[in-house]
Each structure stands twice: as structure tokens, then as C-alpha cells.
Amino acid sequence: MKRKINVLLVIMLLGLVVLSQSLFTVDQRKKAIVFRLGEVVSVKETPGLYWKTPLVDNVRYFDIRTLTVDPEEPERFLTSEKKNVLVDSFVKWRIVDVKQYYVSVAGDEQRARIRLTQTVNDSLRAEFGKRTVNDVISGERDQIMETMREKVDVDARKIGVEVIDVRLKRVDLTPDISEAVFRRMEAERKRVANELRSQGFAEAERIRAEADKDKEIIIAGAYRDAQRKKGEGDAQAASTYAKAFKTDAEFYSFYRSLEAYRQSFKEKTDIMIIDPQSDFFKYLQSSRPQR
């Protein structure tokens, strides 16, 4: 009885082993190929639980998530002007045909990356060779990336791969060209600065000349008006003096004598040598008290 139980346990254990070897699962992130004695018998693309022949069939899984090819160093390409540029790019790709992918690159992800990198480099070399530095740096980058994606995708389909996107992260000039461009830009900026400075000097001289001209015109006009006012004042004063002289000639003579005295004896140190009986002192003599 005990022997029968042991045999039953062995059979059950063997059954569990066979069952475990007959089942496999495929999750949503992967696809699987079932091989029988090295030959592909089926491709499992839908997630779920599947059967296989134990000890005869084996299963290989392939990741169908989006992967990235991102070279560590930028590549050097020539433009239509025969100038070198450094290009840093990356590719987004994924497996769409597992069987074709296995047949083309033996399911080796590294081989697929090498194939895609070579295709991208060949396409970039062709696209950059048709464009100038300005085009590849700023002018036509979007067009280049779209063209690249289409070209690389066509070749990638041959190995069961879909190219989702090709991007140019950075397009730079090589150091020697960058230095030459910098010097040319510096010289151009200096030329523009000198031209603007010359224009500024010319404009300043023009404004200064106009200001000087306006100043002279204003001064001349003011002097003219002042002279006219002065002449009018002198004429009015002369007319007033004439009227006063006609009204009282003696008072006018007296007033003019006082003015002469004031101008002649303005300072204490002034000395005048003159005959005291002259007409100059007429009013001084007439102002003496009678004895």
C-alpha cells in the first residue's frame, strides 16, 4: 500500500512538472515566439496563458516597448558648403513584426541598434550634403527630421522594426569653424558699431550746427529788438528833454550843470584845474549867500 502511495506521489510530481513545462504566459509588454527543435512554430502577440509541448518547445520573449538609440558621441557630417558640423541625434523605435525581427537580426537588440544607427547616419549624410550650414542649424531642421523618420522607417521595416521618431538634439559647428564664424561675427558687429557711431557723430554735429545757428538768430533778433527799444527810448527821452527845455530853459541848464558836477566830482581824489570864474561854476557862484 505504501508503495502504491509513493508511486502515485511520483506520478503526481511528474504531472506537475510536465504541466509547468507546458504552460507559459505573455504579458502586455512583450511578444513571444515558440520554437520546436529550433524551428518557429508560432508567434504569440496577445497577452495571456498559452500551451506548449514540454521538452520539445521553447519560448523566447521580445520587448515591444519603445526603445531609444542615443549615441554617446555626436557624428560629423559635411554640408553642401563642405563645412563640417557635429550632429547629436536619437531614434525612438519598437518591434512590430517579431518573426521578421528574429529572422533579420536573430532577435539581438544590439544588432538592431547598429543597423538603425548606420541607416540614420547614411540618411543624415545625404540630407546634410544637400543643405547649407544655416539650413541644417536653424532653417530646415523640422523638415530634415521628418524626412529622416520616413527614410529610416522604410529601412527599419525590413527587420521588423517601426521607427517612431528621429530627432536632432544638437547641431553645432566644429571648433575651428565656430572660431572663424565668431571672428566674422565680431568683425561685422564692430563694422556696424563704427557705422552707427559715425552716424551719431554726424547727427550730433548737425544738431550742434543747427543749435548754433538758432542761437545766433535769437541773439541777433534780441539785439535788434533791444536796439529798437533803446532807440525808441532815446527818442522819447530826447523829446521829453526838448519839451522841458522849451518850457524852462534855465531849469534845463541848471539840471545839466548838476549832472556835470556829479560826473566831474564822482571820486574824492578827483582834481580839476579850471578858472573859478568860468561858466562851469556859474550855478555854484550864484548859490553863494549875499553879504
Residue pairs with C-beta under 8 A, 6 or more apart in sequence:
18 54
21 52
21 54
21 55
22 51
22 52
22 53
22 54
23 49
23 50
23 51
23 52
24 32
24 49
24 50
24 52
24 59
25 47
25 48
25 49
25 50
26 32
26 44
26 45
26 46
26 47
26 48
26 50
26 61
27 47
28 47
29 63
29 64
29 65
30 61
30 62
30 63
30 64
31 43
31 44
31 45
31 61
31 62
31 64
31 95
31 98
32 43
32 44
32 50
32 59
32 60
32 61
32 62
32 98
33 40
33 42
33 43
33 44
33 59
33 60
33 62
33 98
33 99
33 102
33 107
34 40
34 41
34 42
34 43
34 44
34 50
34 52
34 57
34 58
34 59
35 41
35 57
35 58
35 59
35 60
36 53
36 56
36 57
37 56
40 99
40 102
41 57
43 98
43 99
44 50
44 59
45 98
52 58
52 59
60 102
60 107
62 95
62 98
62 101
62 102
62 107
63 95
64 94
64 95
64 96
64 98
65 94
66 92
66 93
66 94
66 164
67 92
67 93
67 94
67 109
68 90
68 91
68 92
68 93
69 90
69 91
69 93
69 113
69 116
69 117
69 120
70 90
70 91
71 88
71 89
71 90
71 117
74 86
74 87
74 88
74 170
74 172
75 86
75 87
75 88
75 89
75 121
75 124
76 84
76 85
76 86
76 87
76 174
77 84
77 85
77 87
77 124
77 125
77 128
77 129
78 84
78 85
78 125
78 128
78 129
79 85
79 128
79 129
79 131
79 132
79 133
79 135
79 136
80 129
80 130
80 131
80 132
81 132
81 133
83 133
83 173
83 177
84 173
84 174
84 177
85 128
85 133
85 136
85 137
85 171
85 172
85 173
85 174
86 170
86 171
86 172
86 173
86 174
87 124
87 128
87 168
87 170
87 171
88 168
88 169
88 170
88 171
89 120
89 124
89 166
89 167
89 168
89 169
90 166
90 167
90 169
91 116
91 117
91 120
91 152
91 163
91 165
91 166
91 167
92 163
92 164
92 165
92 166
92 167
93 112
93 116
93 156
93 161
93 162
93 163
93 164
94 161
94 162
94 164
95 101
95 160
95 161
95 162
96 157
96 160
96 161
96 162
97 157
97 160
97 161
98 160
99 160
100 158
100 159
100 160
101 107
101 112
101 159
101 160
101 161
102 160
103 160
104 158
104 159
104 160
105 111
105 112
105 115
105 159
112 159
112 161
115 156
115 159
116 152
116 156
116 161
116 163
119 151
119 152
119 155
119 156
120 148
120 152
120 166
123 147
123 148
123 151
123 152
124 148
127 144
127 147
127 148
128 136
128 144
131 139
131 140
131 144
132 139
133 173
136 144
136 171
137 171
137 173
141 168
141 171
144 168
145 165
145 166
145 167
145 168
148 166
149 163
149 164
149 165
149 166
152 163
152 166
153 162
153 163
156 162
156 163
172 178
173 181
241 252
244 251
244 252
245 252
254 283
257 280
257 282
257 283
258 283
260 280
261 284
264 270
264 272
265 272
274 280
274 281
276 285
277 285
